[in-house]
Amino acid sequence: MSDFFLVIGVLLLVFCFISIYVWLEIFRDPKKELEDFYIENPSMKKIVVFLREKWTIFFLTGIFFVLVSLL
């Protein structure tokens, strides 16, 4: 059971780090290249905004699962 919690926790933490990296790349868009992409694909913008708002919940849940697996 602890292996299950460890795997789930690590997957959540990897997901958080990927979403943080994606958000930083979007935030550092000096040429405004992504604005055209978001105009063509509004659903992707909704996904990115959702990830920006909810990554802390996934991060804390991942840490919780890792800690539970270690105990």
C-alpha positions, 0 to 999 in steps of 0.5 A: 500500500505504501508503494501505491501512495508513493507512486501517486504522490510522485506523479502528482509532484511531477505533474505540479513541476511540469505545470509550473514550468509551463506557466513560467514559459507562458509568463515569459512570452516576450514576443506575444506569440501565444496570444494568437494560439489562444485566440485560435484555441480558447480551450487551451487557455482555460486549461492553463488558467485552471492549472495555474489556479489549482497546482498548489492543491495537487502539490500539497496532495502529492507531498501528503501521499509521499509522507504517508508512504514513508510512514 
